[in-house]
């Protein structure tokens, strides 16, 4: 898998990005994020930023419960609870349900954009493309329901 385009975009935006030597399953990181969002909603964005840095900058193992607990060191969540939730995949059913809903909407890539509940755009798109799509959606009324 080539990350050349992503690396170039990140560099252009001043975002640090390291092409990973190994791709890791992020299901445990997503479960940790769900737990943090529930326990400390104010910390959710900060935790997501740390997950990004852990994976895409520092090449940490986001499948390791101890790494995920350390990233939440200043979050209002009991570290033992977070460790248990992640180690036992306790939120995997919730994650799978969320993924099933996304699949029903036609979302199969990250990122994906669901616009006006009627159009899915997969992948990273440039600003001009997104502005054009939004303009076109505004020009076309949503289909009648009922």
N, C-alpha and C positions, 0 to 999 in steps of 0.2 A: 504494500500500500504506500503510495507516495503522498507526502504531506507538503510537497513543494509549494503548491498554491496557497495552502493555509499558512505556511511559514512566511511567504511573501506578503500576504494580507496582514498578518500579525505584525510583521516588521514595519509595514507602512503605517499602521495605527499606533506604533510604539508599544506593542504588547509583547512581552517576553514569551517565546514559544520554543520548546525544545522537542524535536522530533523524537518520539519515544523509541527506545531500543526494543521494547517489548510492549505489546498491547495487552491490557489487563481487563478482565470483566469488571464492570463498574456497578454491579448489582448491590454489593455491600455498601459502597459509597452512597448510592441512592437511598438505601435503607437508613444509613446514618443521617443523611440529609432530612429524610422524613421525620426521624426521631427528633432531630434538633428543631425542625420547624414546629413540631408539636410542643416540645418542652420550652422553647425559648424563641418565639416568632421574631423577636427583634434581632436575634443573632443569625437568622437564616441566611441572609444575603452574605454576611461576613463568612459564614461557614462554607457557602457555595464558592466564594472567591478562594478560600483556602483549599478546597477540593480541586479547583481548577489548577492552582499553583502546584499542589502536590502531584497531580498527574502530568500536567503539560509543561511544567517548569523544573520541578525538582525530581521527577521520575520516582516518586515514592510508591510503595505497593499499597494501592487503595483497596486491596482485598484483605489486608491485615487489620484486624480489629484494633490492635494497639496503635497503629498509625491513625486510624479514624478517631479514636479516643483522644489522642494527643492533639489533633487538630481542633478538638472541642474543649481544650483545657480551660478556656474562660467562658464557656457557655453554661447556662443554667440547666445542666442535665447531669444526673448522677453518672459518673464514669462507669460504674459497675453495670448500671442499666443499659447504657449505650453499648458496652462491651458484650453483654449478654444478647441484646437485640441483634447485633451484627453477627456475632459468632454463631447464633442459632438460626439466622435468616428469618427472624420472627415477623418482619414486615415484607417478606418476599411475596405473600399473597396480595397485599395492597399494591406493591409495585407491579406485579403481573396484571392486576385489574386495571391499573392506570395505563399500562402498555396495551392492553386489549382495547380499551376505549380509544386510545390514539390510533390503533390499527383500524378500528371501525370507521374513523374519520379519514382514513387513507394516509395517515402519518407513518412513514417508514424510515425517516432519516432524522438526524440531529445536526443542526436545528431544523425545525419545520415550523411553518407559520400557518395558522388557521385564521383566515381573514373573513370577517362577517359571517362566520359559521357556515360558509358555503364554498370556500376555495382553499385548498391546501397547496402550499408552495414548499417543496422539500429543498433542503440544503441552504448554504450561505449564499445570499444574493446581494448584489450591490445596491446602493441607495437609489440610483436611477431606475433600475428594474422594479424595485418595490414601489417607488412613487408612481410609476406608470400603471402597475397593477391596481393600486389603491384608486387612482384616478378612474380607471376603467370600471372598477366595482361601483364607484359613486355614480357613474353615468348609467349603469344598468340597475334598475330596481330589483330588489330581492324577490324571488318567486313567491306568489301568494301561498299561504298555508291554510289548511283547514278543509 
